[in-house]
Amino acid sequence: MRKKIDFPQWALEQWRSGTELRCIRGKFYLYECKCVYDKVKKRCRKVTGKYLGTVTEEKGLVPPRHRYVAVEDHSGESDRTK
């Protein structure tokens, strides 16, 4: 059985409507979530969306590293060589 987690105030400040705060091995993570009606079960079920980042006390919400990647502009140059 899972234990109920009392989230610290600094972690709860990052929570918004449509998001879910999770504590995994003592670290806090923020995910998108939404409810979708299941016709078979005749009730709503939670669907977890994409990962939004890590929540830390010092920095707040830290986005995942893969979102920091900058797109290079090739100025119309083709990557193919003939």
Jmol script that loads the backbone (N, CA, C; Angstrom):
load data "model"
ATOM      1  N   MET A   1       0.833  -1.172   0.000  1.00  0.00           N
ATOM      2  CA  MET A   1       0.000   0.000   0.000  1.00  0.00           C
ATOM      3  C   MET A   1       0.884   1.243   0.000  1.00  0.00           C
ATOM      4  N   ARG A   2       0.517   2.231  -0.783  1.00  0.00           N
ATOM      5  CA  ARG A   2       1.302   3.455  -0.885  1.00  0.00           C
ATOM      6  C   ARG A   2       1.062   4.366   0.302  1.00  0.00           C
ATOM      7  N   LYS A   3       2.119   5.081   0.671  1.00  0.00           N
ATOM      8  CA  LYS A   3       2.002   6.067   1.725  1.00  0.00           C
ATOM      9  C   LYS A   3       1.523   7.387   1.138  1.00  0.00           C
ATOM     10  N   LYS A   4       0.739   8.127   1.900  1.00  0.00           N
ATOM     11  CA  LYS A   4       0.312   9.437   1.457  1.00  0.00           C
ATOM     12  C   LYS A   4       1.472  10.417   1.656  1.00  0.00           C
ATOM     13  N   ILE A   5       1.775  11.184   0.627  1.00  0.00           N
ATOM     14  CA  ILE A   5       2.885  12.129   0.665  1.00  0.00           C
ATOM     15  C   ILE A   5       2.339  13.514   0.988  1.00  0.00           C
ATOM     16  N   ASP A   6       2.923  14.157   1.979  1.00  0.00           N
ATOM     17  CA  ASP A   6       2.635  15.556   2.253  1.00  0.00           C
ATOM     18  C   ASP A   6       3.692  16.367   1.523  1.00  0.00           C
ATOM     19  N   PHE A   7       3.297  17.022   0.444  1.00  0.00           N
ATOM     20  CA  PHE A   7       4.246  17.782  -0.356  1.00  0.00           C
ATOM     21  C   PHE A   7       4.649  19.056   0.371  1.00  0.00           C
ATOM     22  N   PRO A   8       5.926  19.443   0.291  1.00  0.00           N
ATOM     23  CA  PRO A   8       6.350  20.696   0.909  1.00  0.00           C
ATOM     24  C   PRO A   8       5.750  21.886   0.162  1.00  0.00           C
ATOM     25  N   GLN A   9       5.668  23.019   0.820  1.00  0.00           N
ATOM     26  CA  GLN A   9       5.047  24.210   0.246  1.00  0.00           C
ATOM     27  C   GLN A   9       5.765  24.661  -1.022  1.00  0.00           C
ATOM     28  N   TRP A  10       7.097  24.577  -1.065  1.00  0.00           N
ATOM     29  CA  TRP A  10       7.845  25.024  -2.245  1.00  0.00           C
ATOM     30  C   TRP A  10       7.538  24.157  -3.465  1.00  0.00           C
ATOM     31  N   ALA A  11       7.205  22.900  -3.251  1.00  0.00           N
ATOM     32  CA  ALA A  11       6.837  22.026  -4.370  1.00  0.00           C
ATOM     33  C   ALA A  11       5.406  22.305  -4.814  1.00  0.00           C
ATOM     34  N   LEU A  12       4.515  22.560  -3.865  1.00  0.00           N
ATOM     35  CA  LEU A  12       3.114  22.842  -4.203  1.00  0.00           C
ATOM     36  C   LEU A  12       2.954  24.151  -4.960  1.00  0.00           C
ATOM     37  N   GLU A  13       3.897  25.090  -4.804  1.00  0.00           N
ATOM     38  CA  GLU A  13       3.815  26.359  -5.527  1.00  0.00           C
ATOM     39  C   GLU A  13       3.967  26.174  -7.031  1.00  0.00           C
ATOM     40  N   GLN A  14       4.584  25.085  -7.480  1.00  0.00           N
ATOM     41  CA  GLN A  14       4.767  24.821  -8.908  1.00  0.00           C
ATOM     42  C   GLN A  14       3.571  24.100  -9.526  1.00  0.00           C
ATOM     43  N   TRP A  15       2.709  23.549  -8.697  1.00  0.00           N
ATOM     44  CA  TRP A  15       1.547  22.822  -9.191  1.00  0.00           C
ATOM     45  C   TRP A  15       0.534  23.784  -9.791  1.00  0.00           C
ATOM     46  N   ARG A  16      -0.021  23.448 -10.928  1.00  0.00           N
ATOM     47  CA  ARG A  16      -1.076  24.216 -11.602  1.00  0.00           C
ATOM     48  C   ARG A  16      -2.199  23.263 -11.991  1.00  0.00           C
ATOM     49  N   SER A  17      -3.328  23.819 -12.347  1.00  0.00           N
ATOM     50  CA  SER A  17      -4.436  23.001 -12.818  1.00  0.00           C
ATOM     51  C   SER A  17      -4.011  22.289 -14.101  1.00  0.00           C
ATOM     52  N   GLY A  18      -4.330  21.026 -14.209  1.00  0.00           N
ATOM     53  CA  GLY A  18      -3.952  20.245 -15.376  1.00  0.00           C
ATOM     54  C   GLY A  18      -2.571  19.626 -15.267  1.00  0.00           C
ATOM     55  N   THR A  19      -1.974  19.695 -14.068  1.00  0.00           N
ATOM     56  CA  THR A  19      -0.673  19.072 -13.853  1.00  0.00           C
ATOM     57  C   THR A  19      -0.741  18.153 -12.648  1.00  0.00           C
ATOM     58  N   GLU A  20       0.246  17.278 -12.542  1.00  0.00           N
ATOM     59  CA  GLU A  20       0.322  16.329 -11.436  1.00  0.00           C
ATOM     60  C   GLU A  20       1.728  16.373 -10.854  1.00  0.00           C
ATOM     61  N   LEU A  21       1.822  16.462  -9.561  1.00  0.00           N
ATOM     62  CA  LEU A  21       3.100  16.487  -8.862  1.00  0.00           C
ATOM     63  C   LEU A  21       3.350  15.095  -8.299  1.00  0.00           C
ATOM     64  N   ARG A  22       4.533  14.528  -8.595  1.00  0.00           N
ATOM     65  CA  ARG A  22       4.879  13.189  -8.114  1.00  0.00           C
ATOM     66  C   ARG A  22       6.172  13.239  -7.321  1.00  0.00           C
ATOM     67  N   CYS A  23       6.239  12.413  -6.288  1.00  0.00           N
ATOM     68  CA  CYS A  23       7.457  12.252  -5.505  1.00  0.00           C
ATOM     69  C   CYS A  23       7.993  10.853  -5.791  1.00  0.00           C
ATOM     70  N   ILE A  24       9.169  10.786  -6.420  1.00  0.00           N
ATOM     71  CA  ILE A  24       9.787   9.516  -6.766  1.00  0.00           C
ATOM     72  C   ILE A  24      11.175   9.501  -6.149  1.00  0.00           C
ATOM     73  N   ARG A  25      11.399   8.597  -5.209  1.00  0.00           N
ATOM     74  CA  ARG A  25      12.663   8.452  -4.486  1.00  0.00           C
ATOM     75  C   ARG A  25      13.123   9.767  -3.869  1.00  0.00           C
ATOM     76  N   GLY A  26      12.175  10.526  -3.326  1.00  0.00           N
ATOM     77  CA  GLY A  26      12.513  11.755  -2.617  1.00  0.00           C
ATOM     78  C   GLY A  26      12.668  12.985  -3.487  1.00  0.00           C
ATOM     79  N   LYS A  27      12.524  12.856  -4.814  1.00  0.00           N
ATOM     80  CA  LYS A  27      12.599  13.997  -5.726  1.00  0.00           C
ATOM     81  C   LYS A  27      11.213  14.256  -6.288  1.00  0.00           C
ATOM     82  N   PHE A  28      10.945  15.513  -6.629  1.00  0.00           N
ATOM     83  CA  PHE A  28       9.623  15.908  -7.084  1.00  0.00           C
ATOM     84  C   PHE A  28       9.639  16.198  -8.576  1.00  0.00           C
ATOM     85  N   TYR A  29       8.629  15.682  -9.284  1.00  0.00           N
ATOM     86  CA  TYR A  29       8.519  15.814 -10.726  1.00  0.00           C
ATOM     87  C   TYR A  29       7.123  16.309 -11.079  1.00  0.00           C
ATOM     88  N   LEU A  30       7.031  17.101 -12.162  1.00  0.00           N
ATOM     89  CA  LEU A  30       5.758  17.650 -12.604  1.00  0.00           C
ATOM     90  C   LEU A  30       5.404  17.075 -13.975  1.00  0.00           C
ATOM     91  N   TYR A  31       4.154  16.605 -14.114  1.00  0.00           N
ATOM     92  CA  TYR A  31       3.670  16.005 -15.346  1.00  0.00           C
ATOM     93  C   TYR A  31       2.349  16.652 -15.738  1.00  0.00           C
ATOM     94  N   GLU A  32       2.050  16.660 -17.046  1.00  0.00           N
ATOM     95  CA  GLU A  32       0.722  17.044 -17.510  1.00  0.00           C
ATOM     96  C   GLU A  32      -0.220  15.893 -17.208  1.00  0.00           C
ATOM     97  N   CYS A  33      -1.483  16.192 -16.942  1.00  0.00           N
ATOM     98  CA  CYS A  33      -2.467  15.122 -16.799  1.00  0.00           C
ATOM     99  C   CYS A  33      -3.839  15.656 -17.179  1.00  0.00           C
ATOM    100  N   LYS A  34      -4.705  14.746 -17.583  1.00  0.00           N
ATOM    101  CA  LYS A  34      -6.079  15.113 -17.912  1.00  0.00           C
ATOM    102  C   LYS A  34      -6.983  13.913 -17.666  1.00  0.00           C
ATOM    103  N   CYS A  35      -8.261  14.145 -17.610  1.00  0.00           N
ATOM    104  CA  CYS A  35      -9.233  13.081 -17.402  1.00  0.00           C
ATOM    105  C   CYS A  35      -9.964  12.810 -18.718  1.00  0.00           C
ATOM    106  N   VAL A  36     -10.103  11.527 -19.035  1.00  0.00           N
ATOM    107  CA  VAL A  36     -10.791  11.103 -20.246  1.00  0.00           C
ATOM    108  C   VAL A  36     -11.885  10.133 -19.840  1.00  0.00           C
ATOM    109  N   TYR A  37     -13.080  10.305 -20.395  1.00  0.00           N
ATOM    110  CA  TYR A  37     -14.195   9.437 -20.054  1.00  0.00           C
ATOM    111  C   TYR A  37     -14.020   8.079 -20.724  1.00  0.00           C
ATOM    112  N   ASP A  38     -14.113   7.018 -19.942  1.00  0.00           N
ATOM    113  CA  ASP A  38     -13.998   5.649 -20.422  1.00  0.00           C
ATOM    114  C   ASP A  38     -15.414   5.087 -20.557  1.00  0.00           C
ATOM    115  N   LYS A  39     -15.839   4.824 -21.796  1.00  0.00           N
ATOM    116  CA  LYS A  39     -17.205   4.352 -22.047  1.00  0.00           C
ATOM    117  C   LYS A  39     -17.438   2.951 -21.492  1.00  0.00           C
ATOM    118  N   VAL A  40     -16.390   2.135 -21.447  1.00  0.00           N
ATOM    119  CA  VAL A  40     -16.534   0.764 -20.954  1.00  0.00           C
ATOM    120  C   VAL A  40     -16.759   0.766 -19.441  1.00  0.00           C
ATOM    121  N   LYS A  41     -15.924   1.494 -18.714  1.00  0.00           N
ATOM    122  CA  LYS A  41     -16.042   1.542 -17.260  1.00  0.00           C
ATOM    123  C   LYS A  41     -17.081   2.550 -16.790  1.00  0.00           C
ATOM    124  N   LYS A  42     -17.510   3.410 -17.688  1.00  0.00           N
ATOM    125  CA  LYS A  42     -18.507   4.447 -17.404  1.00  0.00           C
ATOM    126  C   LYS A  42     -18.073   5.391 -16.287  1.00  0.00           C
ATOM    127  N   ARG A  43     -16.816   5.779 -16.360  1.00  0.00           N
ATOM    128  CA  ARG A  43     -16.281   6.776 -15.439  1.00  0.00           C
ATOM    129  C   ARG A  43     -15.014   7.363 -16.057  1.00  0.00           C
ATOM    130  N   CYS A  44     -14.524   8.431 -15.477  1.00  0.00           N
ATOM    131  CA  CYS A  44     -13.315   9.079 -15.978  1.00  0.00           C
ATOM    132  C   CYS A  44     -12.088   8.326 -15.490  1.00  0.00           C
ATOM    133  N   ARG A  45     -11.037   8.377 -16.301  1.00  0.00           N
ATOM    134  CA  ARG A  45      -9.762   7.829 -15.884  1.00  0.00           C
ATOM    135  C   ARG A  45      -8.677   8.862 -16.183  1.00  0.00           C
ATOM    136  N   LYS A  46      -7.658   8.860 -15.355  1.00  0.00           N
ATOM    137  CA  LYS A  46      -6.585   9.827 -15.486  1.00  0.00           C
ATOM    138  C   LYS A  46      -5.610   9.381 -16.564  1.00  0.00           C
ATOM    139  N   VAL A  47      -5.226  10.322 -17.433  1.00  0.00           N
ATOM    140  CA  VAL A  47      -4.235  10.063 -18.462  1.00  0.00           C
ATOM    141  C   VAL A  47      -3.075  11.017 -18.218  1.00  0.00           C
ATOM    142  N   THR A  48      -1.907  10.456 -17.968  1.00  0.00           N
ATOM    143  CA  THR A  48      -0.725  11.265 -17.726  1.00  0.00           C
ATOM    144  C   THR A  48      -0.101  11.641 -19.051  1.00  0.00           C
ATOM    145  N   GLY A  49       0.198  12.920 -19.210  1.00  0.00           N
ATOM    146  CA  GLY A  49       0.793  13.431 -20.439  1.00  0.00           C
ATOM    147  C   GLY A  49       2.304  13.520 -20.335  1.00  0.00           C
ATOM    148  N   LYS A  50       2.852  14.553 -20.949  1.00  0.00           N
ATOM    149  CA  LYS A  50       4.305  14.657 -21.014  1.00  0.00           C
ATOM    150  C   LYS A  50       4.921  15.186 -19.729  1.00  0.00           C
ATOM    151  N   TYR A  51       6.176  14.889 -19.581  1.00  0.00           N
ATOM    152  CA  TYR A  51       6.984  15.289 -18.436  1.00  0.00           C
ATOM    153  C   TYR A  51       7.332  16.763 -18.582  1.00  0.00           C
ATOM    154  N   LEU A  52       7.056  17.565 -17.553  1.00  0.00           N
ATOM    155  CA  LEU A  52       7.290  19.005 -17.616  1.00  0.00           C
ATOM    156  C   LEU A  52       8.587  19.431 -16.946  1.00  0.00           C
ATOM    157  N   GLY A  53       9.113  18.632 -16.020  1.00  0.00           N
ATOM    158  CA  GLY A  53      10.381  18.965 -15.394  1.00  0.00           C
ATOM    159  C   GLY A  53      10.469  18.537 -13.944  1.00  0.00           C
ATOM    160  N   THR A  54      11.629  18.833 -13.349  1.00  0.00           N
ATOM    161  CA  THR A  54      11.912  18.528 -11.956  1.00  0.00           C
ATOM    162  C   THR A  54      11.631  19.762 -11.120  1.00  0.00           C
ATOM    163  N   VAL A  55      11.095  19.568  -9.931  1.00  0.00           N
ATOM    164  CA  VAL A  55      10.834  20.675  -9.014  1.00  0.00           C
ATOM    165  C   VAL A  55      11.874  20.617  -7.902  1.00  0.00           C
ATOM    166  N   THR A  56      12.642  21.710  -7.765  1.00  0.00           N
ATOM    167  CA  THR A  56      13.644  21.796  -6.707  1.00  0.00           C
ATOM    168  C   THR A  56      13.352  23.005  -5.836  1.00  0.00           C
ATOM    169  N   GLU A  57      13.839  22.958  -4.621  1.00  0.00           N
ATOM    170  CA  GLU A  57      13.596  24.062  -3.688  1.00  0.00           C
ATOM    171  C   GLU A  57      14.361  25.315  -4.115  1.00  0.00           C
ATOM    172  N   GLU A  58      15.576  25.145  -4.631  1.00  0.00           N
ATOM    173  CA  GLU A  58      16.408  26.287  -4.992  1.00  0.00           C
ATOM    174  C   GLU A  58      15.985  26.938  -6.306  1.00  0.00           C
ATOM    175  N   LYS A  59      15.712  26.120  -7.330  1.00  0.00           N
ATOM    176  CA  LYS A  59      15.464  26.644  -8.681  1.00  0.00           C
ATOM    177  C   LYS A  59      13.998  26.635  -9.089  1.00  0.00           C
ATOM    178  N   GLY A  60      13.141  25.983  -8.333  1.00  0.00           N
ATOM    179  CA  GLY A  60      11.738  25.871  -8.745  1.00  0.00           C
ATOM    180  C   GLY A  60      11.602  24.787  -9.794  1.00  0.00           C
ATOM    181  N   LEU A  61      10.868  25.082 -10.866  1.00  0.00           N
ATOM    182  CA  LEU A  61      10.656  24.104 -11.935  1.00  0.00           C
ATOM    183  C   LEU A  61      11.829  24.159 -12.910  1.00  0.00           C
ATOM    184  N   VAL A  62      12.528  23.043 -13.043  1.00  0.00           N
ATOM    185  CA  VAL A  62      13.658  22.923 -13.966  1.00  0.00           C
ATOM    186  C   VAL A  62      13.188  22.077 -15.142  1.00  0.00           C
ATOM    187  N   PRO A  63      13.091  22.666 -16.352  1.00  0.00           N
ATOM    188  CA  PRO A  63      12.629  21.894 -17.508  1.00  0.00           C
ATOM    189  C   PRO A  63      13.587  20.766 -17.851  1.00  0.00           C
ATOM    190  N   PRO A  64      13.100  19.736 -18.532  1.00  0.00           N
ATOM    191  CA  PRO A  64      13.982  18.622 -18.899  1.00  0.00           C
ATOM    192  C   PRO A  64      15.068  19.075 -19.868  1.00  0.00           C
ATOM    193  N   ARG A  65      16.195  18.383 -19.852  1.00  0.00           N
ATOM    194  CA  ARG A  65      17.337  18.773 -20.687  1.00  0.00           C
ATOM    195  C   ARG A  65      17.028  18.735 -22.171  1.00  0.00           C
ATOM    196  N   HIS A  66      16.213  17.786 -22.611  1.00  0.00           N
ATOM    197  CA  HIS A  66      15.958  17.654 -24.042  1.00  0.00           C
ATOM    198  C   HIS A  66      15.192  18.843 -24.619  1.00  0.00           C
ATOM    199  N   ARG A  67      14.688  19.742 -23.802  1.00  0.00           N
ATOM    200  CA  ARG A  67      14.001  20.934 -24.305  1.00  0.00           C
ATOM    201  C   ARG A  67      14.942  22.128 -24.446  1.00  0.00           C
ATOM    202  N   TYR A  68      16.184  21.986 -23.975  1.00  0.00           N
ATOM    203  CA  TYR A  68      17.154  23.064 -24.089  1.00  0.00           C
ATOM    204  C   TYR A  68      17.839  23.096 -25.451  1.00  0.00           C
ATOM    205  N   VAL A  69      17.663  22.074 -26.265  1.00  0.00           N
ATOM    206  CA  VAL A  69      18.367  21.959 -27.525  1.00  0.00           C
ATOM    207  C   VAL A  69      17.954  23.092 -28.451  1.00  0.00           C
ATOM    208  N   ALA A  70      18.930  23.858 -28.917  1.00  0.00           N
ATOM    209  CA  ALA A  70      18.667  24.957 -29.844  1.00  0.00           C
ATOM    210  C   ALA A  70      18.749  24.439 -31.275  1.00  0.00           C
ATOM    211  N   VAL A  71      17.878  24.948 -32.126  1.00  0.00           N
ATOM    212  CA  VAL A  71      17.872  24.552 -33.524  1.00  0.00           C
ATOM    213  C   VAL A  71      18.848  25.450 -34.268  1.00  0.00           C
ATOM    214  N   GLU A  72      19.766  24.834 -34.998  1.00  0.00           N
ATOM    215  CA  GLU A  72      20.748  25.600 -35.753  1.00  0.00           C
ATOM    216  C   GLU A  72      20.135  26.062 -37.063  1.00  0.00           C
ATOM    217  N   ASP A  73      20.440  27.282 -37.464  1.00  0.00           N
ATOM    218  CA  ASP A  73      19.961  27.822 -38.728  1.00  0.00           C
ATOM    219  C   ASP A  73      21.032  27.596 -39.776  1.00  0.00           C
ATOM    220  N   HIS A  74      20.675  26.888 -40.834  1.00  0.00           N
ATOM    221  CA  HIS A  74      21.648  26.583 -41.890  1.00  0.00           C
ATOM    222  C   HIS A  74      21.650  27.638 -42.983  1.00  0.00           C
ATOM    223  N   SER A  75      20.837  28.669 -42.866  1.00  0.00           N
ATOM    224  CA  SER A  75      20.763  29.774 -43.824  1.00  0.00           C
ATOM    225  C   SER A  75      20.516  29.295 -45.230  1.00  0.00           C
ATOM    226  N   GLY A  76      19.661  28.320 -45.398  1.00  0.00           N
ATOM    227  CA  GLY A  76      19.297  27.846 -46.737  1.00  0.00           C
ATOM    228  C   GLY A  76      20.287  26.868 -47.329  1.00  0.00           C
ATOM    229  N   GLU A  77      21.359  26.526 -46.635  1.00  0.00           N
ATOM    230  CA  GLU A  77      22.340  25.577 -47.167  1.00  0.00           C
ATOM    231  C   GLU A  77      21.764  24.174 -47.113  1.00  0.00           C
ATOM    232  N   SER A  78      22.082  23.387 -48.090  1.00  0.00           N
ATOM    233  CA  SER A  78      21.628  22.010 -48.131  1.00  0.00           C
ATOM    234  C   SER A  78      22.644  21.122 -47.426  1.00  0.00           C
ATOM    235  N   ASP A  79      22.144  20.136 -46.666  1.00  0.00           N
ATOM    236  CA  ASP A  79      23.026  19.214 -45.977  1.00  0.00           C
ATOM    237  C   ASP A  79      23.560  18.135 -46.919  1.00  0.00           C
ATOM    238  N   ARG A  80      22.929  17.998 -48.048  1.00  0.00           N
ATOM    239  CA  ARG A  80      23.359  16.965 -49.004  1.00  0.00           C
ATOM    240  C   ARG A  80      24.482  17.498 -49.879  1.00  0.00           C
ATOM    241  N   THR A  81      25.406  16.623 -50.188  1.00  0.00           N
ATOM    242  CA  THR A  81      26.466  16.962 -51.140  1.00  0.00           C
ATOM    243  C   THR A  81      26.296  16.081 -52.349  1.00  0.00           C
ATOM    244  N   LYS A  82      26.455  16.686 -53.537  1.00  0.00           N
ATOM    245  CA  LYS A  82      26.245  15.923 -54.767  1.00  0.00           C
ATOM    246  C   LYS A  82      27.514  15.348 -55.281  1.00  0.00           C
TER     247      LYS A  82
END
end "model"
wireframe off; spacefill off
backbone 0.3
color backbone group
